[in-house]
């Protein structure tokens, strides 16, 4: 299951997004990608995919009070 993450800082890389959502209690992240324009500038959102839907749900709980807006897909 993917998380759609809004309000990603415009200067973040894929690695920055990965590190923001990396938590040993959640399990492994399959991928973390910032959406990028053709000009290589961030669009201000990205996607994080965990191995399990349980990890995704837990990430939503942990991050829901932060500066990000999350939507599970």
PyMOL Python script that loads the backbone (N, CA, C, O; Angstrom):
from pymol import cmd

cmd.read_pdbstr("""\
ATOM      1  N   UNK A   1       0.846  -1.172   0.000  1.00  0.00           N
ATOM      2  CA  UNK A   1       0.000   0.000   0.000  1.00  0.00           C
ATOM      3  C   UNK A   1       0.893   1.237   0.000  1.00  0.00           C
ATOM      4  O   UNK A   1       1.892   1.289   0.717  1.00  0.00           O
ATOM      5  N   UNK A   2       0.529   2.224  -0.802  1.00  0.00           N
ATOM      6  CA  UNK A   2       1.285   3.473  -0.899  1.00  0.00           C
ATOM      7  C   UNK A   2       0.673   4.557  -0.027  1.00  0.00           C
ATOM      8  O   UNK A   2      -0.542   4.617   0.164  1.00  0.00           O
ATOM      9  N   UNK A   3       1.536   5.403   0.492  1.00  0.00           N
ATOM     10  CA  UNK A   3       1.106   6.625   1.158  1.00  0.00           C
ATOM     11  C   UNK A   3       1.365   7.781   0.205  1.00  0.00           C
ATOM     12  O   UNK A   3       2.466   7.913  -0.330  1.00  0.00           O
ATOM     13  N   UNK A   4       0.374   8.603  -0.005  1.00  0.00           N
ATOM     14  CA  UNK A   4       0.539   9.840  -0.742  1.00  0.00           C
ATOM     15  C   UNK A   4       0.864  10.903   0.296  1.00  0.00           C
ATOM     16  O   UNK A   4       0.092  11.104   1.233  1.00  0.00           O
ATOM     17  N   UNK A   5       1.989  11.583   0.145  1.00  0.00           N
ATOM     18  CA  UNK A   5       2.475  12.534   1.144  1.00  0.00           C
ATOM     19  C   UNK A   5       2.508  13.930   0.538  1.00  0.00           C
ATOM     20  O   UNK A   5       3.274  14.198  -0.387  1.00  0.00           O
ATOM     21  N   UNK A   6       1.662  14.825   1.073  1.00  0.00           N
ATOM     22  CA  UNK A   6       1.656  16.218   0.626  1.00  0.00           C
ATOM     23  C   UNK A   6       2.515  17.060   1.564  1.00  0.00           C
ATOM     24  O   UNK A   6       2.862  16.628   2.663  1.00  0.00           O
ATOM     25  N   UNK A   7       2.847  18.252   1.120  1.00  0.00           N
ATOM     26  CA  UNK A   7       3.645  19.219   1.893  1.00  0.00           C
ATOM     27  C   UNK A   7       5.081  18.771   2.096  1.00  0.00           C
ATOM     28  O   UNK A   7       5.696  19.088   3.114  1.00  0.00           O
ATOM     29  N   UNK A   8       5.611  18.041   1.140  1.00  0.00           N
ATOM     30  CA  UNK A   8       7.020  17.653   1.183  1.00  0.00           C
ATOM     31  C   UNK A   8       7.838  18.901   0.864  1.00  0.00           C
ATOM     32  O   UNK A   8       7.559  19.573  -0.129  1.00  0.00           O
ATOM     33  N   UNK A   9       8.838  19.226   1.678  1.00  0.00           N
ATOM     34  CA  UNK A   9       9.669  20.395   1.380  1.00  0.00           C
ATOM     35  C   UNK A   9      10.242  20.332  -0.042  1.00  0.00           C
ATOM     36  O   UNK A   9      10.663  19.268  -0.497  1.00  0.00           O
ATOM     37  N   UNK A  10      10.257  21.436  -0.716  1.00  0.00           N
ATOM     38  CA  UNK A  10      10.669  21.474  -2.116  1.00  0.00           C
ATOM     39  C   UNK A  10      12.125  21.104  -2.337  1.00  0.00           C
ATOM     40  O   UNK A  10      12.503  20.751  -3.455  1.00  0.00           O
ATOM     41  N   UNK A  11      12.948  21.175  -1.305  1.00  0.00           N
ATOM     42  CA  UNK A  11      14.363  20.830  -1.471  1.00  0.00           C
ATOM     43  C   UNK A  11      14.672  19.378  -1.086  1.00  0.00           C
ATOM     44  O   UNK A  11      15.840  18.989  -1.052  1.00  0.00           O
ATOM     45  N   UNK A  12      13.661  18.588  -0.801  1.00  0.00           N
ATOM     46  CA  UNK A  12      13.893  17.201  -0.393  1.00  0.00           C
ATOM     47  C   UNK A  12      14.164  16.294  -1.583  1.00  0.00           C
ATOM     48  O   UNK A  12      13.604  16.465  -2.665  1.00  0.00           O
ATOM     49  N   UNK A  13      15.039  15.324  -1.349  1.00  0.00           N
ATOM     50  CA  UNK A  13      15.320  14.268  -2.320  1.00  0.00           C
ATOM     51  C   UNK A  13      14.520  13.021  -1.927  1.00  0.00           C
ATOM     52  O   UNK A  13      13.832  13.006  -0.906  1.00  0.00           O
ATOM     53  N   UNK A  14      14.623  11.992  -2.745  1.00  0.00           N
ATOM     54  CA  UNK A  14      13.983  10.720  -2.411  1.00  0.00           C
ATOM     55  C   UNK A  14      14.526  10.200  -1.073  1.00  0.00           C
ATOM     56  O   UNK A  14      13.783   9.658  -0.255  1.00  0.00           O
ATOM     57  N   UNK A  15      15.806  10.372  -0.875  1.00  0.00           N
ATOM     58  CA  UNK A  15      16.448   9.906   0.370  1.00  0.00           C
ATOM     59  C   UNK A  15      15.883  10.654   1.589  1.00  0.00           C
ATOM     60  O   UNK A  15      15.635  10.040   2.627  1.00  0.00           O
ATOM     61  N   UNK A  16      15.682  11.953   1.472  1.00  0.00           N
ATOM     62  CA  UNK A  16      15.120  12.732   2.577  1.00  0.00           C
ATOM     63  C   UNK A  16      13.726  12.221   2.947  1.00  0.00           C
ATOM     64  O   UNK A  16      13.397  12.092   4.126  1.00  0.00           O
ATOM     65  N   UNK A  17      12.914  11.932   1.933  1.00  0.00           N
ATOM     66  CA  UNK A  17      11.575  11.406   2.189  1.00  0.00           C
ATOM     67  C   UNK A  17      11.663  10.044   2.862  1.00  0.00           C
ATOM     68  O   UNK A  17      10.932   9.764   3.812  1.00  0.00           O
ATOM     69  N   UNK A  18      12.552   9.208   2.370  1.00  0.00           N
ATOM     70  CA  UNK A  18      12.758   7.886   2.978  1.00  0.00           C
ATOM     71  C   UNK A  18      13.120   8.031   4.456  1.00  0.00           C
ATOM     72  O   UNK A  18      12.535   7.363   5.308  1.00  0.00           O
ATOM     73  N   UNK A  19      14.069   8.887   4.753  1.00  0.00           N
ATOM     74  CA  UNK A  19      14.527   9.050   6.133  1.00  0.00           C
ATOM     75  C   UNK A  19      13.433   9.627   7.036  1.00  0.00           C
ATOM     76  O   UNK A  19      13.388   9.298   8.222  1.00  0.00           O
ATOM     77  N   UNK A  20      12.560  10.471   6.509  1.00  0.00           N
ATOM     78  CA  UNK A  20      11.475  11.044   7.299  1.00  0.00           C
ATOM     79  C   UNK A  20      10.468   9.981   7.718  1.00  0.00           C
ATOM     80  O   UNK A  20       9.833  10.109   8.765  1.00  0.00           O
ATOM     81  N   UNK A  21      10.316   8.928   6.908  1.00  0.00           N
ATOM     82  CA  UNK A  21       9.324   7.892   7.195  1.00  0.00           C
ATOM     83  C   UNK A  21       9.947   6.586   7.666  1.00  0.00           C
ATOM     84  O   UNK A  21       9.232   5.627   7.958  1.00  0.00           O
ATOM     85  N   UNK A  22      11.257   6.541   7.742  1.00  0.00           N
ATOM     86  CA  UNK A  22      11.941   5.341   8.226  1.00  0.00           C
ATOM     87  C   UNK A  22      11.766   5.243   9.736  1.00  0.00           C
ATOM     88  O   UNK A  22      12.067   6.182  10.474  1.00  0.00           O
ATOM     89  N   UNK A  23      11.278   4.096  10.180  1.00  0.00           N
ATOM     90  CA  UNK A  23      11.079   3.848  11.606  1.00  0.00           C
ATOM     91  C   UNK A  23      11.178   2.341  11.789  1.00  0.00           C
ATOM     92  O   UNK A  23      10.413   1.592  11.182  1.00  0.00           O
ATOM     93  N   UNK A  24      12.103   1.893  12.612  1.00  0.00           N
ATOM     94  CA  UNK A  24      12.326   0.461  12.806  1.00  0.00           C
ATOM     95  C   UNK A  24      11.079  -0.261  13.298  1.00  0.00           C
ATOM     96  O   UNK A  24      10.911  -1.452  13.036  1.00  0.00           O
ATOM     97  N   UNK A  25      10.211   0.437  14.000  1.00  0.00           N
ATOM     98  CA  UNK A  25       8.989  -0.184  14.515  1.00  0.00           C
ATOM     99  C   UNK A  25       7.965  -0.470  13.421  1.00  0.00           C
ATOM    100  O   UNK A  25       7.060  -1.281  13.622  1.00  0.00           O
ATOM    101  N   UNK A  26       8.092   0.170  12.290  1.00  0.00           N
ATOM    102  CA  UNK A  26       7.098   0.029  11.222  1.00  0.00           C
ATOM    103  C   UNK A  26       7.413  -1.096  10.250  1.00  0.00           C
ATOM    104  O   UNK A  26       6.503  -1.656   9.639  1.00  0.00           O
ATOM    105  N   UNK A  27       8.658  -1.427  10.101  1.00  0.00           N
ATOM    106  CA  UNK A  27       9.035  -2.408   9.099  1.00  0.00           C
ATOM    107  C   UNK A  27       9.723  -1.731   7.927  1.00  0.00           C
ATOM    108  O   UNK A  27      10.042  -0.542   7.969  1.00  0.00           O
ATOM    109  N   UNK A  28       9.940  -2.505   6.895  1.00  0.00           N
ATOM    110  CA  UNK A  28      10.724  -2.040   5.750  1.00  0.00           C
ATOM    111  C   UNK A  28       9.929  -1.169   4.788  1.00  0.00           C
ATOM    112  O   UNK A  28       8.751  -1.409   4.522  1.00  0.00           O
ATOM    113  N   UNK A  29      10.606  -0.163   4.283  1.00  0.00           N
ATOM    114  CA  UNK A  29      10.054   0.675   3.219  1.00  0.00           C
ATOM    115  C   UNK A  29      10.494   0.069   1.896  1.00  0.00           C
ATOM    116  O   UNK A  29      11.674  -0.213   1.688  1.00  0.00           O
ATOM    117  N   UNK A  30       9.536  -0.125   1.009  1.00  0.00           N
ATOM    118  CA  UNK A  30       9.829  -0.665  -0.312  1.00  0.00           C
ATOM    119  C   UNK A  30      10.368   0.444  -1.215  1.00  0.00           C
ATOM    120  O   UNK A  30      11.341   0.247  -1.943  1.00  0.00           O
ATOM    121  N   UNK A  31       9.726   1.608  -1.157  1.00  0.00           N
ATOM    122  CA  UNK A  31      10.196   2.741  -1.956  1.00  0.00           C
ATOM    123  C   UNK A  31       9.710   4.052  -1.356  1.00  0.00           C
ATOM    124  O   UNK A  31       8.707   4.098  -0.645  1.00  0.00           O
ATOM    125  N   UNK A  32      10.438   5.104  -1.656  1.00  0.00           N
ATOM    126  CA  UNK A  32      10.073   6.463  -1.254  1.00  0.00           C
ATOM    127  C   UNK A  32      10.495   7.381  -2.397  1.00  0.00           C
ATOM    128  O   UNK A  32      11.682   7.507  -2.697  1.00  0.00           O
ATOM    129  N   UNK A  33       9.517   8.019  -3.029  1.00  0.00           N
ATOM    130  CA  UNK A  33       9.792   8.841  -4.206  1.00  0.00           C
ATOM    131  C   UNK A  33       9.131  10.200  -4.092  1.00  0.00           C
ATOM    132  O   UNK A  33       7.948  10.304  -3.770  1.00  0.00           O
ATOM    133  N   UNK A  34       9.901  11.233  -4.357  1.00  0.00           N
ATOM    134  CA  UNK A  34       9.378  12.592  -4.462  1.00  0.00           C
ATOM    135  C   UNK A  34       8.990  12.802  -5.920  1.00  0.00           C
ATOM    136  O   UNK A  34       9.760  12.467  -6.820  1.00  0.00           O
ATOM    137  N   UNK A  35       7.813  13.349  -6.159  1.00  0.00           N
ATOM    138  CA  UNK A  35       7.395  13.641  -7.530  1.00  0.00           C
ATOM    139  C   UNK A  35       8.178  14.849  -8.035  1.00  0.00           C
ATOM    140  O   UNK A  35       8.270  15.877  -7.364  1.00  0.00           O
ATOM    141  N   UNK A  36       8.738  14.698  -9.235  1.00  0.00           N
ATOM    142  CA  UNK A  36       9.634  15.722  -9.782  1.00  0.00           C
ATOM    143  C   UNK A  36       9.133  16.168 -11.159  1.00  0.00           C
ATOM    144  O   UNK A  36       8.712  15.349 -11.976  1.00  0.00           O
ATOM    145  N   UNK A  37       9.186  17.476 -11.397  1.00  0.00           N
ATOM    146  CA  UNK A  37       8.835  18.052 -12.701  1.00  0.00           C
ATOM    147  C   UNK A  37       9.923  17.731 -13.720  1.00  0.00           C
ATOM    148  O   UNK A  37      11.000  17.255 -13.361  1.00  0.00           O
ATOM    149  N   UNK A  38       9.638  17.991 -14.983  1.00  0.00           N
ATOM    150  CA  UNK A  38      10.620  17.781 -16.050  1.00  0.00           C
ATOM    151  C   UNK A  38      11.868  18.639 -15.851  1.00  0.00           C
ATOM    152  O   UNK A  38      12.936  18.325 -16.377  1.00  0.00           O
ATOM    153  N   UNK A  39      11.723  19.728 -15.087  1.00  0.00           N
ATOM    154  CA  UNK A  39      12.849  20.619 -14.809  1.00  0.00           C
ATOM    155  C   UNK A  39      13.636  20.170 -13.569  1.00  0.00           C
ATOM    156  O   UNK A  39      14.505  20.895 -13.086  1.00  0.00           O
ATOM    157  N   UNK A  40      13.328  18.984 -13.063  1.00  0.00           N
ATOM    158  CA  UNK A  40      13.979  18.391 -11.890  1.00  0.00           C
ATOM    159  C   UNK A  40      13.690  19.140 -10.594  1.00  0.00           C
ATOM    160  O   UNK A  40      14.464  19.064  -9.640  1.00  0.00           O
ATOM    161  N   UNK A  41      12.583  19.856 -10.565  1.00  0.00           N
ATOM    162  CA  UNK A  41      12.145  20.536  -9.347  1.00  0.00           C
ATOM    163  C   UNK A  41      11.038  19.700  -8.708  1.00  0.00           C
ATOM    164  O   UNK A  41      10.233  19.080  -9.403  1.00  0.00           O
ATOM    165  N   UNK A  42      11.011  19.693  -7.390  1.00  0.00           N
ATOM    166  CA  UNK A  42       9.989  18.944  -6.662  1.00  0.00           C
ATOM    167  C   UNK A  42       8.608  19.545  -6.891  1.00  0.00           C
ATOM    168  O   UNK A  42       8.457  20.757  -7.039  1.00  0.00           O
ATOM    169  N   UNK A  43       7.613  18.679  -6.916  1.00  0.00           N
ATOM    170  CA  UNK A  43       6.220  19.122  -7.002  1.00  0.00           C
ATOM    171  C   UNK A  43       5.610  19.299  -5.612  1.00  0.00           C
ATOM    172  O   UNK A  43       4.458  19.716  -5.497  1.00  0.00           O
ATOM    173  N   UNK A  44       6.365  18.990  -4.557  1.00  0.00           N
ATOM    174  CA  UNK A  44       5.883  19.179  -3.193  1.00  0.00           C
ATOM    175  C   UNK A  44       5.080  18.010  -2.644  1.00  0.00           C
ATOM    176  O   UNK A  44       4.404  18.136  -1.623  1.00  0.00           O
ATOM    177  N   UNK A  45       5.156  16.876  -3.324  1.00  0.00           N
ATOM    178  CA  UNK A  45       4.504  15.676  -2.811  1.00  0.00           C
ATOM    179  C   UNK A  45       5.311  14.451  -3.215  1.00  0.00           C
ATOM    180  O   UNK A  45       6.198  14.519  -4.065  1.00  0.00           O
ATOM    181  N   UNK A  46       4.977  13.326  -2.579  1.00  0.00           N
ATOM    182  CA  UNK A  46       5.679  12.098  -2.896  1.00  0.00           C
ATOM    183  C   UNK A  46       4.896  10.882  -2.444  1.00  0.00           C
ATOM    184  O   UNK A  46       3.759  10.995  -1.985  1.00  0.00           O
ATOM    185  N   UNK A  47       5.511   9.727  -2.577  1.00  0.00           N
ATOM    186  CA  UNK A  47       4.881   8.461  -2.240  1.00  0.00           C
ATOM    187  C   UNK A  47       5.852   7.612  -1.428  1.00  0.00           C
ATOM    188  O   UNK A  47       7.041   7.537  -1.740  1.00  0.00           O
ATOM    189  N   UNK A  48       5.330   6.975  -0.383  1.00  0.00           N
ATOM    190  CA  UNK A  48       6.112   6.046   0.423  1.00  0.00           C
ATOM    191  C   UNK A  48       5.361   4.726   0.436  1.00  0.00           C
ATOM    192  O   UNK A  48       4.160   4.690   0.703  1.00  0.00           O
ATOM    193  N   UNK A  49       6.070   3.642   0.146  1.00  0.00           N
ATOM    194  CA  UNK A  49       5.449   2.320   0.141  1.00  0.00           C
ATOM    195  C   UNK A  49       6.141   1.430   1.164  1.00  0.00           C
ATOM    196  O   UNK A  49       7.358   1.244   1.124  1.00  0.00           O
ATOM    197  N   UNK A  50       5.346   0.880   2.085  1.00  0.00           N
ATOM    198  CA  UNK A  50       5.828  -0.087   3.070  1.00  0.00           C
ATOM    199  C   UNK A  50       5.527  -1.495   2.580  1.00  0.00           C
ATOM    200  O   UNK A  50       4.709  -1.684   1.680  1.00  0.00           O
ATOM    201  N   UNK A  51       6.192  -2.487   3.177  1.00  0.00           N
ATOM    202  CA  UNK A  51       5.965  -3.883   2.787  1.00  0.00           C
ATOM    203  C   UNK A  51       4.572  -4.365   3.142  1.00  0.00           C
ATOM    204  O   UNK A  51       3.999  -5.178   2.415  1.00  0.00           O
ATOM    205  N   UNK A  52       4.011  -3.879   4.250  1.00  0.00           N
ATOM    206  CA  UNK A  52       2.701  -4.371   4.695  1.00  0.00           C
ATOM    207  C   UNK A  52       1.715  -3.223   4.883  1.00  0.00           C
ATOM    208  O   UNK A  52       2.105  -2.080   5.119  1.00  0.00           O
ATOM    209  N   UNK A  53       0.449  -3.548   4.773  1.00  0.00           N
ATOM    210  CA  UNK A  53      -0.592  -2.540   5.003  1.00  0.00           C
ATOM    211  C   UNK A  53      -0.643  -2.150   6.472  1.00  0.00           C
ATOM    212  O   UNK A  53      -1.032  -1.030   6.801  1.00  0.00           O
ATOM    213  N   UNK A  54      -0.253  -3.065   7.365  1.00  0.00           N
ATOM    214  CA  UNK A  54      -0.199  -2.743   8.791  1.00  0.00           C
ATOM    215  C   UNK A  54       0.836  -1.660   9.064  1.00  0.00           C
ATOM    216  O   UNK A  54       0.590  -0.756   9.863  1.00  0.00           O
ATOM    217  N   UNK A  55       1.978  -1.742   8.415  1.00  0.00           N
ATOM    218  CA  UNK A  55       3.023  -0.728   8.568  1.00  0.00           C
ATOM    219  C   UNK A  55       2.537   0.613   8.030  1.00  0.00           C
ATOM    220  O   UNK A  55       2.822   1.660   8.611  1.00  0.00           O
ATOM    221  N   UNK A  56       1.808   0.580   6.928  1.00  0.00           N
ATOM    222  CA  UNK A  56       1.262   1.810   6.354  1.00  0.00           C
ATOM    223  C   UNK A  56       0.291   2.465   7.326  1.00  0.00           C
ATOM    224  O   UNK A  56       0.345   3.675   7.543  1.00  0.00           O
ATOM    225  N   UNK A  57      -0.598   1.666   7.911  1.00  0.00           N
ATOM    226  CA  UNK A  57      -1.574   2.197   8.871  1.00  0.00           C
ATOM    227  C   UNK A  57      -0.873   2.785  10.085  1.00  0.00           C
ATOM    228  O   UNK A  57      -1.276   3.837  10.582  1.00  0.00           O
ATOM    229  N   UNK A  58       0.164   2.124  10.564  1.00  0.00           N
ATOM    230  CA  UNK A  58       0.914   2.621  11.725  1.00  0.00           C
ATOM    231  C   UNK A  58       1.634   3.925  11.373  1.00  0.00           C
ATOM    232  O   UNK A  58       1.700   4.835  12.200  1.00  0.00           O
ATOM    233  N   UNK A  59       2.167   4.023  10.170  1.00  0.00           N
ATOM    234  CA  UNK A  59       2.835   5.251   9.734  1.00  0.00           C
ATOM    235  C   UNK A  59       1.852   6.408   9.720  1.00  0.00           C
ATOM    236  O   UNK A  59       2.197   7.522  10.112  1.00  0.00           O
ATOM    237  N   UNK A  60       0.635   6.154   9.274  1.00  0.00           N
ATOM    238  CA  UNK A  60      -0.393   7.196   9.262  1.00  0.00           C
ATOM    239  C   UNK A  60      -0.664   7.680  10.682  1.00  0.00           C
ATOM    240  O   UNK A  60      -0.795   8.882  10.914  1.00  0.00           O
ATOM    241  N   UNK A  61      -0.749   6.749  11.633  1.00  0.00           N
ATOM    242  CA  UNK A  61      -0.971   7.117  13.038  1.00  0.00           C
ATOM    243  C   UNK A  61       0.185   7.957  13.579  1.00  0.00           C
ATOM    244  O   UNK A  61      -0.037   8.968  14.246  1.00  0.00           O
ATOM    245  N   UNK A  62       1.418   7.537  13.289  1.00  0.00           N
ATOM    246  CA  UNK A  62       2.592   8.223  13.826  1.00  0.00           C
ATOM    247  C   UNK A  62       2.818   9.599  13.213  1.00  0.00           C
ATOM    248  O   UNK A  62       3.286  10.516  13.888  1.00  0.00           O
ATOM    249  N   UNK A  63       2.489   9.739  11.951  1.00  0.00           N
ATOM    250  CA  UNK A  63       2.815  10.964  11.233  1.00  0.00           C
ATOM    251  C   UNK A  63       1.623  11.913  11.151  1.00  0.00           C
ATOM    252  O   UNK A  63       1.787  13.062  10.740  1.00  0.00           O
ATOM    253  N   UNK A  64       0.445  11.469  11.527  1.00  0.00           N
ATOM    254  CA  UNK A  64      -0.758  12.279  11.338  1.00  0.00           C
ATOM    255  C   UNK A  64      -0.706  13.627  12.042  1.00  0.00           C
ATOM    256  O   UNK A  64      -1.404  14.558  11.640  1.00  0.00           O
ATOM    257  N   UNK A  65       0.104  13.746  13.077  1.00  0.00           N
ATOM    258  CA  UNK A  65       0.188  15.010  13.798  1.00  0.00           C
ATOM    259  C   UNK A  65       1.337  15.892  13.329  1.00  0.00           C
ATOM    260  O   UNK A  65       1.594  16.939  13.924  1.00  0.00           O
ATOM    261  N   UNK A  66       2.027  15.485  12.278  1.00  0.00           N
ATOM    262  CA  UNK A  66       3.157  16.280  11.784  1.00  0.00           C
ATOM    263  C   UNK A  66       2.711  17.246  10.698  1.00  0.00           C
ATOM    264  O   UNK A  66       1.517  17.477  10.507  1.00  0.00           O
ATOM    265  N   UNK A  67       3.676  17.802   9.995  1.00  0.00           N
ATOM    266  CA  UNK A  67       3.398  18.795   8.967  1.00  0.00           C
ATOM    267  C   UNK A  67       2.957  18.183   7.637  1.00  0.00           C
ATOM    268  O   UNK A  67       2.610  18.920   6.714  1.00  0.00           O
ATOM    269  N   UNK A  68       2.962  16.873   7.521  1.00  0.00           N
ATOM    270  CA  UNK A  68       2.577  16.213   6.277  1.00  0.00           C
ATOM    271  C   UNK A  68       1.088  15.909   6.262  1.00  0.00           C
ATOM    272  O   UNK A  68       0.474  15.696   7.307  1.00  0.00           O
ATOM    273  N   UNK A  69       0.514  15.889   5.062  1.00  0.00           N
ATOM    274  CA  UNK A  69      -0.844  15.393   4.860  1.00  0.00           C
ATOM    275  C   UNK A  69      -0.698  14.033   4.188  1.00  0.00           C
ATOM    276  O   UNK A  69      -0.012  13.912   3.174  1.00  0.00           O
ATOM    277  N   UNK A  70      -1.346  13.001   4.752  1.00  0.00           N
ATOM    278  CA  UNK A  70      -1.187  11.644   4.238  1.00  0.00           C
ATOM    279  C   UNK A  70      -2.493  11.102   3.713  1.00  0.00           C
ATOM    280  O   UNK A  70      -3.569  11.426   4.217  1.00  0.00           O
ATOM    281  N   UNK A  71      -2.387  10.266   2.684  1.00  0.00           N
ATOM    282  CA  UNK A  71      -3.532   9.568   2.138  1.00  0.00           C
ATOM    283  C   UNK A  71      -3.054   8.186   1.709  1.00  0.00           C
ATOM    284  O   UNK A  71      -2.132   8.075   0.901  1.00  0.00           O
ATOM    285  N   UNK A  72      -3.669   7.132   2.241  1.00  0.00           N
ATOM    286  CA  UNK A  72      -3.317   5.771   1.843  1.00  0.00           C
ATOM    287  C   UNK A  72      -4.026   5.450   0.539  1.00  0.00           C
ATOM    288  O   UNK A  72      -5.209   5.745   0.373  1.00  0.00           O
ATOM    289  N   UNK A  73      -3.295   4.847  -0.377  1.00  0.00           N
ATOM    290  CA  UNK A  73      -3.862   4.465  -1.679  1.00  0.00           C
ATOM    291  C   UNK A  73      -3.985   2.972  -1.757  1.00  0.00           C
ATOM    292  O   UNK A  73      -4.440   2.442  -2.771  1.00  0.00           O
TER     293      UNK A  73
END
""", "prot")
cmd.dss("prot")
cmd.show_as("cartoon", "prot")
cmd.util.cbc("prot")
cmd.orient("prot")
